[in-house]
């Protein structure tokens, strides 16, 4: 039923939050996804089409720099609290997706008086909303157009969202309604990855394996308890009152309670048992021979469900060779790139368009005379390319030579190369130009490009050699 669906999801989300908060491997999966998908924050580079907008190359470059400067200012005040920046919001979005399967943000626009009082350049900011607060009001429970707190029109388009405000000591519970759009801009961001037909809410990546996390925890917990017991050196005292050593007098002392009784043993203590008694240490064969293999199997299953390589979850690359590490890195990079594209399409790009629009309205960049207006060509004026975090290297020397060869033969552009490193090609060229100017003034020789070598002239490195530190 509709009610049980909400309760089941909230119960599952609570369990997953508890697992991520208390299980190191679950937290490692969340952190690995966040680090590899957004890293220190995805950066946008303005990419205006001078031809379509009727701009000269110089005008396009000038506007692109002005837009990027404006966005850089907004990024520092992106969160409504003023405490968190744009990169923090991106990271929180992926964390919320990993745990809840979705994330929610509300647009906030400060009036001019409040904006100036807070010392903000922009009036636009984002407020994060916990997904569990997206709920259907009790009074609207039987409205067929409302599902899980989302109001749909006849075309199944989300047109509004109900946010639950829990009751406290002074106020009863209440709901706030926010329209999905305000004019031409998105007013409420609620995004999840579509995995099944007619889906309206997201599902955590941990949902299919939540029980396995519990099994892993119990399995490891029992093994640790066994080791603690073994380390405490438990003993058992065996009694044999039929022994010749036990005469009637000694037996009478034992029965009368005058014999020595041991309930616990201190470290280094020497025990003198009663006649007819023998001290036997208790031994344990835990962990069993299959402990490591079984534990690895569980972790690999958890990693596969999350789409994260096993070695990245445990942060141990000592058993990884070059070929397997490279295959895992390439596979995970494709997975992470899909996440990035999804995040950019449904969230980052739309937010940036709002920022660019406000920057234009505030005169932080302008449209030359004779060019199409902003609202007439909004998509063209807000066009950009997003730079992901650097991918990293397994064998940096090999990959550097491969990139040098590709650049020399025009197989890739410098823009694509620097984007792969998480850098802006224009900024890097400007830095290189400044460095070369200073080097020329100081008489420092320029470094020469290494000579191209055919890979067949180089000795092949053993691909099965473990590469500690591969990521």
RODO-2510 file (C-alpha; in nm, 4 decimals, decimal comma):
residues 471
     n   res          X          Y          Z
     1     x     0,0000     0,0000     0,0000
     2     x     0,0988     0,3652    -0,0277
     3     x     0,1456     0,3988     0,3473
     4     x     0,3525     0,0841     0,3881
     5     x     0,5741     0,1886     0,0960
     6     x     0,6759     0,5060     0,2800
     7     x     0,7271     0,3272     0,6104
     8     x     0,9377     0,0552     0,4467
     9     x     1,1585     0,3144     0,2778
    10     x     1,2060     0,5180     0,5960
    11     x     1,2890     0,2030     0,7925
    12     x     1,5374     0,0923     0,5258
    13     x     1,6973     0,4383     0,5142
    14     x     1,7375     0,4362     0,8919
    15     x     1,9114     0,0974     0,8770
    16     x     2,1417     0,2139     0,5984
    17     x     2,2295     0,5344     0,7849
    18     x     2,3184     0,3205     1,0862
    19     x     2,5326     0,0861     0,8744
    20     x     2,7245     0,3719     0,7105
    21     x     2,7781     0,5372     1,0488
    22     x     2,9052     0,2201     1,2187
    23     x     3,0540    -0,0023     0,9472
    24     x     3,3964     0,0949     0,8178
    25     x     3,3542    -0,0762     0,4818
    26     x     3,0174     0,0902     0,4155
    27     x     3,1707     0,4270     0,4962
    28     x     3,4652     0,3427     0,2699
    29     x     3,2252     0,2763    -0,0195
    30     x     3,0475     0,6079     0,0399
    31     x     3,3762     0,7984     0,0655
    32     x     3,5216     0,6256    -0,2428
    33     x     3,2189     0,7178    -0,4528
    34     x     3,2286     1,0786    -0,3347
    35     x     3,6034     1,1158    -0,3847
    36     x     3,6090     0,9650    -0,7324
    37     x     3,2885     1,1185    -0,8688
    38     x     3,3275     1,4808    -0,7569
    39     x     3,6628     1,4903    -0,5767
    40     x     3,7370     1,8505    -0,4725
    41     x     3,4401     1,9619    -0,6838
    42     x     3,3525     1,9501    -1,0529
    43     x     3,4529     2,2711    -1,2293
    44     x     3,2749     2,4273    -1,5269
    45     x     3,4542     2,6003    -1,8133
    46     x     3,2421     2,8393    -2,0185
    47     x     3,2261     2,7188    -2,3771
    48     x     3,0445     2,9782    -2,5874
    49     x     2,9868     2,9233    -2,9569
    50     x     3,1194     3,2453    -3,1103
    51     x     2,9706     3,1609    -3,4495
    52     x     2,6153     3,0948    -3,3274
    53     x     2,6176     3,3959    -3,0934
    54     x     2,7706     3,6345    -3,3469
    55     x     3,0803     3,6992    -3,1339
    56     x     3,4389     3,7514    -3,2269
    57     x     3,6909     3,5124    -3,0753
    58     x     3,8145     3,7888    -2,8437
    59     x     3,4617     3,8738    -2,7289
    60     x     3,3827     3,5084    -2,6583
    61     x     3,7013     3,4680    -2,4527
    62     x     3,6294     3,7850    -2,2552
    63     x     3,2731     3,6786    -2,1737
    64     x     3,3857     3,3265    -2,0796
    65     x     3,6368     3,4651    -1,8304
    66     x     3,3812     3,7050    -1,6847
    67     x     3,1304     3,4213    -1,6417
    68     x     3,3872     3,1971    -1,4749
    69     x     3,4886     3,4792    -1,2387
    70     x     3,1230     3,5320    -1,1432
    71     x     3,0648     3,1602    -1,0832
    72     x     3,3807     3,1435    -0,8695
    73     x     3,2348     3,4126    -0,6432
    74     x     2,9023     3,2299    -0,6111
    75     x     3,0691     2,8966    -0,5362
    76     x     3,1968     3,0374    -0,2054
    77     x     2,8446     3,1339    -0,0927
    78     x     2,6497     2,8509    -0,2572
    79     x     2,4911     2,7148     0,0614
    80     x     2,2121     2,9084     0,2272
    81     x     2,3934     2,8930     0,5624
    82     x     2,7035     3,0600     0,4176
    83     x     2,9135     2,7891     0,5797
    84     x     2,9473     2,5401     0,2944
    85     x     3,0638     2,5932    -0,0613
    86     x     2,9661     2,4515    -0,4003
    87     x     3,2131     2,1629    -0,3737
    88     x     3,0610     2,0634    -0,0374
    89     x     2,7120     2,0573    -0,1899
    90     x     2,8332     1,8333    -0,4723
    91     x     2,9918     1,5908    -0,2255
    92     x     2,6800     1,5902    -0,0082
    93     x     2,4658     1,5124    -0,3132
    94     x     2,6626     1,1958    -0,3890
    95     x     2,6657     1,0950    -0,0213
    96     x     2,2894     1,1395    -0,0005
    97     x     2,2458     0,9382    -0,3194
    98     x     2,4618     0,6548    -0,1845
    99     x     2,2680     0,6383     0,1433
   100     x     1,9133     0,7325     0,0392
   101     x     1,9209     0,6843    -0,3365
   102     x     1,8229     1,0485    -0,3932
   103     x     1,8980     1,4057    -0,2908
   104     x     1,6846     1,7177    -0,2457
   105     x     1,7698     2,0886    -0,2673
   106     x     1,5514     2,3963    -0,2514
   107     x     1,6277     2,7258    -0,4261
   108     x     1,6525     3,0244    -0,1950
   109     x     1,6542     3,3859    -0,3145
   110     x     1,7362     3,6504    -0,0536
   111     x     1,5780     3,9918    -0,0863
   112     x     1,8191     4,2803    -0,1408
   113     x     1,8108     4,3940     0,2205
   114     x     1,8942     4,0456     0,3499
   115     x     2,1554     3,9898     0,0784
   116     x     2,3432     4,3063     0,1722
   117     x     2,3121     4,2359     0,5442
   118     x     2,4670     3,8933     0,4935
   119     x     2,7410     4,0359     0,2711
   120     x     2,6469     3,8215    -0,0259
   121     x     2,7182     3,9020    -0,3889
   122     x     2,4354     3,6796    -0,5159
   123     x     2,0828     3,6428    -0,3837
   124     x     2,0607     3,2804    -0,5042
   125     x     2,1621     2,9954    -0,2716
   126     x     2,0754     2,6299    -0,2133
   127     x     1,9202     2,4667     0,0929
   128     x     1,9605     2,0927     0,1423
   129     x     1,6541     1,8887     0,2428
   130     x     1,6685     1,5424     0,4013
   131     x     1,4898     1,2971     0,1668
   132     x     1,2860     1,1527     0,4549
   133     x     1,1106     1,4895     0,4879
   134     x     0,9616     1,4476     0,1411
   135     x     0,6263     1,3003     0,2498
   136     x     0,2601     1,3081     0,1563
   137     x     0,0485     1,5155     0,3995
   138     x    -0,1963     1,3148     0,6057
   139     x    -0,4836     1,5228     0,4680
   140     x    -0,3836     1,4403     0,1080
   141     x    -0,3167     1,0713     0,1609
   142     x    -0,5887     0,9498    -0,0761
   143     x    -0,5158     1,1994    -0,3534
   144     x    -0,4120     0,9862    -0,6519
   145     x    -0,2027     1,2705    -0,7942
   146     x     0,0283     1,2733    -0,4922
   147     x     0,2801     0,9932    -0,4489
   148     x     0,5419     0,9883    -0,1750
   149     x     0,5199     1,3628    -0,1229
   150     x     0,5352     1,4532    -0,4942
   151     x     0,2441     1,6136    -0,6782
   152     x     0,2154     1,4967    -1,0400
   153     x     0,0122     1,6353    -1,3280
   154     x    -0,1759     1,4235    -1,5830
   155     x     0,1483     1,3697    -1,7797
   156     x     0,3323     1,2317    -1,4733
   157     x     0,5470     1,5450    -1,4507
   158     x     0,6390     1,6494    -1,0975
   159     x     0,4874     1,9934    -1,0408
   160     x     0,5316     2,0273    -0,6649
   161     x     0,6793     1,8768    -0,3482
   162     x     0,5488     1,8470     0,0083
   163     x     0,8137     1,8837     0,2809
   164     x     0,7301     1,7578     0,6289
   165     x     0,8160     1,9684     0,9337
   166     x     0,8258     1,7363     1,2391
   167     x     0,6439     1,8370     1,5539
   168     x     0,8345     1,9829     1,8487
   169     x     0,7411     2,1053     2,1953
   170     x     0,5988     2,4324     2,0657
   171     x     0,4634     2,3509     1,7219
   172     x     0,2594     2,0611     1,5784
   173     x     0,3786     1,8877     1,2649
   174     x     0,3143     2,0659     0,9378
   175     x     0,3885     2,0499     0,5653
   176     x     0,5255     2,3072     0,3219
   177     x     0,4501     2,2928    -0,0492
   178     x     0,7141     2,4005    -0,3014
   179     x     0,6495     2,4199    -0,6773
   180     x     0,8916     2,2257    -0,8939
   181     x     0,9638     2,5302    -1,1091
   182     x     0,9596     2,9038    -1,0688
   183     x     0,9105     3,0456    -1,4148
   184     x     1,1782     2,8962    -1,6394
   185     x     1,4117     2,7802    -1,3606
   186     x     1,4042     2,4724    -1,1402
   187     x     1,2848     2,5627    -0,7905
   188     x     1,3177     2,2234    -0,6188
   189     x     1,5830     1,9689    -0,7113
   190     x     1,4844     1,6080    -0,6422
   191     x     1,6992     1,3652    -0,8367
   192     x     1,7598     0,9894    -0,8409
   193     x     1,8789     0,7367    -1,0960
   194     x     1,5953     0,5816    -1,2937
   195     x     1,6184     0,2019    -1,2710
   196     x     1,2584     0,0863    -1,3157
   197     x     0,9410     0,1992    -1,4876
   198     x     0,7149     0,4544    -1,3144
   199     x     0,9725     0,5103    -1,0404
   200     x     0,9125     0,8217    -0,8277
   201     x     1,1690     0,7839    -0,5467
   202     x     1,5286     0,6663    -0,5325
   203     x     1,6757     0,3491    -0,3832
   204     x     2,0064     0,3334    -0,1985
   205     x     2,2958     0,1438    -0,3554
   206     x     2,3236    -0,0389    -0,0215
   207     x     1,9643    -0,1668    -0,0296
   208     x     2,0345    -0,4994    -0,2102
   209     x     2,3143    -0,5923     0,0313
   210     x     2,2009    -0,4405     0,3596
   211     x     2,1536    -0,7857     0,5166
   212     x     2,4999    -0,8889     0,4015
   213     x     2,6467    -0,5948     0,5923
   214     x     2,4777    -0,7263     0,9058
   215     x     2,6019    -1,0796     0,8406
   216     x     2,9551    -0,9496     0,7859
   217     x     2,9407    -0,7519     1,1087
   218     x     2,8145    -1,0507     1,3092
   219     x     3,0712    -1,2819     1,1496
   220     x     3,3583    -1,0480     1,2289
   221     x     3,2216    -0,9678     1,5749
   222     x     3,2063    -1,3347     1,6754
   223     x     3,5584    -1,3958     1,5461
   224     x     3,6898    -1,0991     1,7442
   225     x     3,5134    -1,2241     2,0584
   226     x     3,6726    -1,5651     2,0075
   227     x     4,0150    -1,4029     1,9802
   228     x     3,9576    -1,1940     2,2929
   229     x     3,8551    -1,5024     2,4887
   230     x     4,1580    -1,6906     2,3610
   231     x     4,3884    -1,4009     2,4533
   232     x     4,2501    -1,4002     2,8096
   233     x     4,3853    -1,7559     2,8546
   234     x     4,0718    -1,9341     2,9810
   235     x     4,1187    -2,2504     3,1850
   236     x     3,9051    -2,5375     3,3095
   237     x     3,9724    -2,7233     3,6331
   238     x     3,9143    -3,0944     3,5992
   239     x     3,8254    -3,2882     3,9165
   240     x     3,8879    -3,6552     3,9782
   241     x     3,7841    -3,7348     4,3362
   242     x     3,8347    -4,1064     4,2712
   243     x     4,2077    -4,0379     4,2443
   244     x     4,4336    -4,2079     4,5026
   245     x     4,5533    -3,8587     4,5985
   246     x     4,2151    -3,7769     4,7468
   247     x     4,1655    -3,9373     5,0869
   248     x     3,8641    -3,9012     5,3109
   249     x     4,0073    -3,5997     5,4948
   250     x     4,0792    -3,4033     5,1789
   251     x     3,7382    -3,4919     5,0361
   252     x     3,5761    -3,3673     5,3593
   253     x     3,7625    -3,0318     5,3278
   254     x     3,6443    -2,9954     4,9678
   255     x     3,2842    -3,0703     5,0579
   256     x     3,2999    -2,8368     5,3607
   257     x     3,4217    -2,5525     5,1361
   258     x     3,7664    -2,5231     5,2951
   259     x     3,9528    -2,6068     4,9734
   260     x     4,0919    -2,3510     4,7265
   261     x     3,8449    -2,2304     4,4633
   262     x     3,9458    -2,0306     4,1533
   263     x     3,6886    -1,8136     3,9732
   264     x     3,9399    -1,6053     3,7767
   265     x     4,3113    -1,6021     3,7138
   266     x     4,5311    -1,2938     3,7080
   267     x     4,8118    -1,2494     3,4579
   268     x     5,1212    -1,4455     3,5627
   269     x     4,9421    -1,6098     3,8540
   270     x     5,0634    -1,9511     3,9736
   271     x     4,7781    -2,1900     4,0521
   272     x     4,7984    -2,4659     4,3114
   273     x     4,4972    -2,6890     4,2547
   274     x     4,3453    -2,9092     4,5223
   275     x     4,4394    -3,2748     4,5273
   276     x     4,2559    -3,4613     4,2511
   277     x     4,2233    -3,1476     4,0372
   278     x     4,4034    -3,0659     3,7117
   279     x     4,4263    -2,7333     3,5280
   280     x     4,3462    -2,7555     3,1544
   281     x     4,3856    -2,4470     2,9286
   282     x     4,1004    -2,4006     2,6804
   283     x     4,2134    -2,3652     2,3207
   284     x     4,0261    -2,2287     2,0189
   285     x     4,0768    -2,2949     1,6513
   286     x     3,9273    -1,9574     1,5577
   287     x     3,9524    -1,8019     1,3126
   288     x     3,8990    -2,0996     1,0882
   289     x     4,0954    -2,1761     0,7755
   290     x     3,8239    -2,0264     0,5552
   291     x     3,8004    -1,6965     0,7454
   292     x     3,9988    -1,4817     0,5021
   293     x     3,8440    -1,6328     0,1889
   294     x     3,4907    -1,5986     0,3257
   295     x     3,5491    -1,2426     0,4433
   296     x     3,6926    -1,1439     0,1046
   297     x     3,3928    -1,2981    -0,0692
   298     x     3,1568    -1,0835     0,1375
   299     x     3,3557    -0,7654     0,0693
   300     x     3,3734    -0,8377    -0,3031
   301     x     2,9960    -0,8833    -0,3147
   302     x     2,9439    -0,5532    -0,1331
   303     x     3,1897    -0,3783    -0,3644
   304     x     3,0263    -0,5175    -0,6771
   305     x     2,6823    -0,4015    -0,5633
   306     x     2,8162    -0,0486    -0,5142
   307     x     3,0133    -0,0478    -0,8399
   308     x     3,3428     0,0137    -0,6586
   309     x     3,6547    -0,2038    -0,7039
   310     x     3,7210    -0,4317    -0,4093
   311     x     4,0739    -0,3005    -0,3548
   312     x     3,9494     0,0578    -0,3374
   313     x     3,7063    -0,0366    -0,0621
   314     x     3,9672    -0,2006     0,1609
   315     x     4,2406     0,0474     0,0508
   316     x     4,4884    -0,2382     0,0074
   317     x     4,6701    -0,2684    -0,3251
   318     x     4,9503    -0,5008    -0,2163
   319     x     4,8044    -0,7971    -0,4077
   320     x     4,7247    -0,5991    -0,7233
   321     x     4,9301    -0,6362    -1,0397
   322     x     4,9464    -0,3821    -1,3196
   323     x     4,7047    -0,5477    -1,5615
   324     x     4,4305    -0,6175    -1,3065
   325     x     4,4696    -0,2758    -1,1432
   326     x     4,4422    -0,1026    -1,4802
   327     x     4,1336    -0,3048    -1,5745
   328     x     3,9682    -0,2234    -1,2406
   329     x     4,0576     0,1446    -1,2717
   330     x     3,9180     0,1742    -1,6241
   331     x     3,5975    -0,0096    -1,5327
   332     x     3,5385     0,2005    -1,2212
   333     x     3,6225     0,5195    -1,4112
   334     x     3,3455     0,4439    -1,6614
   335     x     3,1067     0,3886    -1,3721
   336     x     3,2117     0,7133    -1,2067
   337     x     3,1793     0,9004    -1,5369
   338     x     2,8187     0,7832    -1,5677
   339     x     2,7513     0,9219    -1,2196
   340     x     2,9140     1,2536    -1,3148
   341     x     2,7118     1,2890    -1,6337
   342     x     2,3933     1,2171    -1,4374
   343     x     2,4837     1,4718    -1,1672
   344     x     2,5761     1,7370    -1,4255
   345     x     2,2654     1,6903    -1,6426
   346     x     2,0071     1,7000    -1,3661
   347     x     2,1684     1,9283    -1,1095
   348     x     2,5005     2,1049    -1,1676
   349     x     2,4236     2,2488    -1,5111
   350     x     2,0805     2,3748    -1,4047
   351     x     2,2259     2,5425    -1,0966
   352     x     2,5002     2,7067    -1,3019
   353     x     2,2419     2,8450    -1,5457
   354     x     2,0684     3,0212    -1,2555
   355     x     2,4012     3,1665    -1,1399
   356     x     2,4964     3,2847    -1,4904
   357     x     2,1550     3,4492    -1,5293
   358     x     2,1822     3,6401    -1,2017
   359     x     2,5402     3,7404    -1,2857
   360     x     2,4144     3,8844    -1,6160
   361     x     2,1301     4,0695    -1,4425
   362     x     2,3813     4,2187    -1,1977
   363     x     2,6086     4,3362    -1,4784
   364     x     2,8949     4,0984    -1,4032
   365     x     2,9079     4,0140    -1,7734
   366     x     2,7318     4,1718    -2,0684
   367     x     2,6023     4,0811    -2,4130
   368     x     2,7521     4,2799    -2,7024
   369     x     2,5172     4,4796    -2,9213
   370     x     2,3773     4,2897    -3,2155
   371     x     2,3964     3,9475    -3,0459
   372     x     2,0863     3,7438    -2,9512
   373     x     1,9401     3,8237    -2,6099
   374     x     2,0009     3,6090    -2,3046
   375     x     1,6523     3,4567    -2,2883
   376     x     1,6450     3,4210    -2,6638
   377     x     1,9606     3,2040    -2,6603
   378     x     1,9810     3,1001    -2,2958
   379     x     2,1286     2,7570    -2,3703
   380     x     2,4051     2,9115    -2,5823
   381     x     2,4967     3,1788    -2,3269
   382     x     2,5182     2,9214    -2,0457
   383     x     2,7041     2,6518    -2,2433
   384     x     3,0033     2,5023    -2,0650
   385     x     3,2181     2,1945    -2,0218
   386     x     3,2675     2,0249    -1,6871
   387     x     3,6103     1,9160    -1,5683
   388     x     3,6203     1,5956    -1,3583
   389     x     3,8810     1,5230    -1,0890
   390     x     4,2095     1,3778    -1,2096
   391     x     4,1864     1,0087    -1,2903
   392     x     4,5247     0,9157    -1,1444
   393     x     4,7881     0,6803    -1,2806
   394     x     4,8962     0,3227    -1,2292
   395     x     5,2199     0,3503    -1,4254
   396     x     5,2752     0,7231    -1,4716
   397     x     5,5766     0,6867    -1,7011
   398     x     5,3910     0,4654    -1,9497
   399     x     5,0835     0,6844    -1,9529
   400     x     5,2861     1,0058    -1,9845
   401     x     5,4607     0,8713    -2,2958
   402     x     5,1280     0,7574    -2,4389
   403     x     4,9766     1,1036    -2,3860
   404     x     5,2825     1,2696    -2,5403
   405     x     5,2442     1,0503    -2,8475
   406     x     4,8710     1,1275    -2,8746
   407     x     4,9291     1,5023    -2,8471
   408     x     5,2065     1,4920    -3,1062
   409     x     4,9838     1,3078    -3,3545
   410     x     4,6682     1,5140    -3,2778
   411     x     4,4778     1,2127    -3,1437
   412     x     4,3679     1,4248    -2,8467
   413     x     4,3542     1,7978    -2,7810
   414     x     4,5246     1,9838    -2,4990
   415     x     4,1794     2,0707    -2,3707
   416     x     4,0921     1,6996    -2,3404
   417     x     4,4320     1,6177    -2,1904
   418     x     4,4119     1,8829    -1,9183
   419     x     4,0481     1,7957    -1,8469
   420     x     4,1596     1,4387    -1,7766
   421     x     4,4003     1,5818    -1,5192
   422     x     4,1200     1,7840    -1,3605
   423     x     4,2659     2,1134    -1,4918
   424     x     4,1546     2,4053    -1,7094
   425     x     4,3652     2,4122    -2,0271
   426     x     4,3406     2,7904    -2,0658
   427     x     4,4562     2,8543    -1,7097
   428     x     4,7414     2,6066    -1,7486
   429     x     4,8617     2,7689    -2,0725
   430     x     4,8541     3,1098    -1,9045
   431     x     5,0617     2,9712    -1,6177
   432     x     5,3110     2,8154    -1,8592
   433     x     5,3418     3,1473    -2,0472
   434     x     5,4093     3,3357    -1,7228
   435     x     5,6625     3,0765    -1,6101
   436     x     5,8464     3,0866    -1,9425
   437     x     5,8591     3,4653    -1,9300
   438     x     6,0170     3,4590    -1,5827
   439     x     6,2554     3,1795    -1,6853
   440     x     6,3699     3,3839    -1,9868
   441     x     6,4272     3,6889    -1,7676
   442     x     6,6372     3,4829    -1,5249
   443     x     6,8237     3,2974    -1,7974
   444     x     6,6845     2,9573    -1,7014
   445     x     6,6787     2,7180    -2,0003
   446     x     6,3423     2,5809    -2,1087
   447     x     6,2939     2,2053    -2,0559
   448     x     6,3021     2,0182    -2,3851
   449     x     6,0320     1,7698    -2,4808
   450     x     6,1448     1,4124    -2,4413
   451     x     6,2175     1,2331    -2,7660
   452     x     5,9397     1,0143    -2,8933
   453     x     6,0213     0,6504    -2,8592
   454     x     5,8492     0,3612    -3,0198
   455     x     5,7030     0,1346    -2,7570
   456     x     5,8725    -0,1565    -2,9304
   457     x     6,2117    -0,0053    -2,8466
   458     x     6,1365    -0,0079    -2,4756
   459     x     6,1754    -0,3169    -2,2605
   460     x     5,8361    -0,4448    -2,1559
   461     x     5,7753    -0,4349    -1,7863
   462     x     5,6365    -0,7464    -1,6253
   463     x     5,2661    -0,6804    -1,6036
   464     x     5,2291    -0,9287    -1,3240
   465     x     5,4577    -0,7279    -1,0965
   466     x     5,2511    -0,5994    -0,8048
   467     x     5,2129    -0,2215    -0,8036
   468     x     5,1741    -0,1093    -0,4476
   469     x     4,9903     0,2196    -0,4341
   470     x     4,7851     0,1660    -0,7492
   471     x     4,4571     0,3446    -0,7216
***
